[in-house]
Amino acid sequence: MEAQEISESELKAALRKGTIGLRAVPVLCGSAFRNKGVQPLLDAVIAFLPSPLDVPAMEGFDPDNESKVIVCKTGFDEPVLRWRSRLLQMFLRVR
């Protein structure tokens, strides 16, 4: 293998692919005090984490009819998924 320079775009693409495939975890350091490291963290979130369009559709079930499967597709043309009050009730019961 020859020693070659890796470009920044190649490195970012490899990190994004590894992060989406759950094979890599980018780690950044920073502090909320005086916003040290906040902008690089936001840039890393945009560069490396998957967008909703990069992940497959999620499957769930209807709480009133558990045999009915609901597929929640991601996309700009798809309706927005809303949380049911049942989830809130479960959260309040646990607390």
PyMOL commands that set and color helices and strands:
alter all, ss='L'
color gray80, all
select helices_A, chain A and resi 8-20+33-35+38-48+52-54+85-94
alter helices_A, ss='H'
color red, helices_A
select strands_A, chain A and resi 58-62+65-72
alter strands_A, ss='S'
color yellow, strands_A
deselect
rebuild
show_as cartoon
